[in-house]
Amino acid sequence: MTRIIRVRGIGEPTTNNLLSHVTRLLSGVPVVELPWSATYGPVPHLLGTSFSASTGAGQSMLLRELDNGPAVVLGFSGGAAVAGNVAVIGHENLRGTVLLADPLQPDFGSSMFGIAGQREAPNTRWFYRLDDPIPMCPRDSPLRTFSDQSAAFALGDPIAWGADLVDRLNRRRWQQVAIRWWEPTKVWQQYSRAVVDLRNYRLNHPAYGAHLTAAAAAVEAML
């Protein structure tokens, strides 16, 4: 029987998280919670692993879980990054992927996409709020630079963080953000929008409730 694998967001508990509200709408379907660390440096634990390290480990963990049989993967926020990346890698038992607030969401024609960049993924459905900067970040938002700078940050491993910053410089892995310093009004608008986006991010977690039923329907169609 096809299962659902849940990949929770950063800092969420393994039970009663946002995705558990989706799976409650799908009775009779086996659900597996992927026990990945769901950390972003010091969030939620002071000495937690970096976002890059935790998502990398999460991807390996998810691929091993898929070895156990067919499944639809459901991911939220950082968990959506893990699930979407595995959808790109591919697995014979992966029946489809449903992502909410994906930080690597593609640009659907609005010049807004994931705060950490963008990637396509086969047989994937995305659900997002237009005012959430994690999946819908303006192309030239200063928040993109913060995302790049903090991806490998962890208090427990500052050497890896420094190495990642150097590697980004050497390989030009920074997201391209145009800051028109000679046009102070435009700069002010960019940074003002970033402040609003950060405020929206803090309010958006509970606001995803309106998308839970649609996400459940998408999962059911893939089972």
C-alpha positions in Angstrom: 0.0 0.0 0.0 1.3 3.5 -0.9 2.3 5.5 2.2 2.6 9.2 3.0 6.0 10.4 4.2 5.9 13.7 6.1 8.9 15.9 6.1 8.2 18.7 8.7 9.4 22.3 8.7 12.3 23.9 10.6 11.8 23.7 14.3 8.5 21.8 14.2 7.8 18.8 16.5 7.5 15.3 15.0 3.9 15.2 16.1 1.1 17.7 15.7 3.0 19.7 13.1 1.5 21.5 10.2 1.6 18.5 7.9 -0.1 16.3 10.5 -3.2 18.5 9.9 -3.0 17.5 6.2 -2.7 13.8 6.8 -5.6 13.8 9.3 -7.8 14.5 6.2 -6.7 11.3 4.6 -8.0 8.5 6.8 -6.8 4.9 6.3 -3.4 5.9 4.7 -0.2 4.8 6.5 1.9 7.8 7.5 5.6 7.9 8.3 7.2 11.0 9.9 10.7 11.4 8.6 12.9 12.0 11.7 15.2 14.5 10.2 16.8 17.1 12.4 14.8 20.1 10.9 17.4 22.6 12.1 18.7 25.8 10.7 21.8 26.4 12.7 20.8 27.6 16.2 17.1 27.1 15.3 15.5 25.4 17.2 18.5 24.2 19.2 21.4 26.4 20.0 24.0 23.9 18.7 21.9 22.6 15.9 23.4 21.7 12.5 23.3 24.1 9.6 20.5 24.2 7.0 22.8 22.8 4.4 23.9 20.0 6.6 20.5 19.1 7.9 18.8 19.1 4.5 21.6 17.0 3.0 21.2 14.5 5.8 17.4 14.7 5.4 17.7 13.9 1.7 19.8 10.7 2.4 17.3 9.7 5.1 14.3 10.2 2.8 15.9 8.1 0.0 16.5 5.3 2.5 12.9 5.5 3.6 11.7 5.3 0.0 13.5 2.0 -0.3 10.9 0.6 2.0 8.1 0.9 -0.5 5.9 3.3 -2.6 5.1 6.6 -1.1 3.9 10.1 -1.7 6.1 12.7 0.0 4.6 15.7 1.7 7.0 18.5 2.7 6.7 21.9 4.5 9.2 24.8 4.5 12.7 23.2 5.2 11.1 19.8 4.7 9.8 21.0 1.3 13.5 21.7 0.4 14.4 18.1 1.3 11.4 16.5 -0.4 11.7 18.6 -3.6 15.4 17.9 -3.9 14.7 14.2 -3.6 12.0 14.5 -6.3 14.8 15.9 -8.6 17.1 13.0 -7.7 14.3 10.5 -8.3 13.4 7.1 -6.8 11.4 4.2 -8.2 9.1 4.2 -5.2 8.3 7.9 -5.3 4.7 8.4 -6.5 4.6 12.2 -6.2 5.6 15.1 -4.1 3.4 17.8 -2.5 5.2 20.9 -1.2 4.0 23.7 1.0 6.2 26.9 1.4 9.1 25.5 -0.6 12.3 27.7 -0.2 13.4 26.4 -3.6 10.0 26.9 -5.4 10.2 27.7 -9.1 9.2 31.1 -10.6 5.7 30.6 -11.9 5.9 33.8 -14.0 5.8 36.5 -11.3 9.6 37.1 -10.9 9.1 35.7 -7.4 10.5 32.3 -6.3 12.1 30.5 -3.4 14.3 32.5 -1.0 17.1 30.0 -1.4 16.8 29.8 -5.2 14.7 27.7 -7.5 14.5 24.2 -9.1 12.0 22.3 -11.1 10.8 18.9 -9.8 8.8 16.2 -11.7 5.3 15.1 -10.5 5.3 17.8 -7.9 2.5 20.2 -6.7 3.3 23.4 -4.9 1.1 25.3 -2.4 2.1 28.7 -1.2 0.9 32.1 0.0 1.7 35.1 -2.2 2.8 37.0 0.9 5.2 34.4 2.2 8.8 35.3 1.3 10.0 31.7 1.8 8.4 30.4 -1.5 7.6 33.8 -3.0 10.6 36.0 -2.6 11.1 38.9 -5.0 14.0 38.4 -7.4 16.0 41.3 -6.0 15.2 40.9 -2.4 18.1 41.5 0.1 16.7 38.4 2.0 18.3 36.2 -0.7 21.8 37.3 0.4 20.9 36.5 4.0 19.7 33.1 2.9 23.0 32.4 1.1 25.1 33.7 4.0 23.3 31.7 6.6 22.8 28.4 4.8 25.9 26.7 6.3 25.8 28.7 9.6 26.0 26.6 12.8 27.4 27.6 16.2 28.7 24.1 16.6 30.7 24.2 13.3 32.0 27.7 12.5 34.8 26.3 10.3 32.3 24.7 7.9 30.4 28.0 7.7 33.6 29.9 6.8 34.5 27.3 4.2 31.1 27.6 2.6 31.3 31.3 2.3 34.8 31.0 0.6 33.4 28.3 -1.7 30.5 30.5 -2.6 32.9 33.3 -3.6 35.2 30.9 -5.5 32.4 29.2 -7.4 30.1 32.2 -7.7 27.3 30.4 -5.9 25.7 33.7 -4.6 22.2 34.5 -5.8 22.3 37.6 -8.0 20.6 40.4 -6.3 20.6 43.8 -8.0 20.9 46.7 -5.5 20.9 50.1 -7.4 22.8 52.1 -4.8 22.7 55.1 -7.1 18.9 55.1 -6.8 18.3 55.6 -3.1 14.5 55.5 -3.5 14.6 52.1 -5.1 17.0 50.8 -2.4 14.7 52.1 0.3 11.8 50.3 -1.4 13.7 47.0 -1.6 14.7 47.0 2.0 11.2 48.2 3.1 9.7 45.3 1.2 12.2 42.9 2.9 11.0 44.2 6.3 7.4 43.6 5.4 8.3 40.1 4.1 10.0 39.2 7.4 6.9 40.3 9.3 4.7 38.2 7.0 7.0 35.2 7.5 6.4 35.3 11.3 2.6 35.4 10.7 2.4 32.9 7.9 2.8 29.5 9.6 -0.8 29.4 11.0 -2.1 31.2 7.8 -1.3 28.1 5.8 -4.5 26.5 7.2 -6.4 27.5 4.1 -4.2 25.4 1.9 -4.4 22.1 3.9 -7.5 20.7 2.2 -6.1 21.4 -1.3 -2.8 19.8 -0.3 -4.6 16.7 1.0 -6.5 16.4 -2.3 -3.3 16.6 -4.2 -1.7 13.9 -2.1 -4.8 11.7 -2.5 -4.7 12.0 -6.3 -1.1 10.7 -6.2 -1.7 7.7 -3.9 
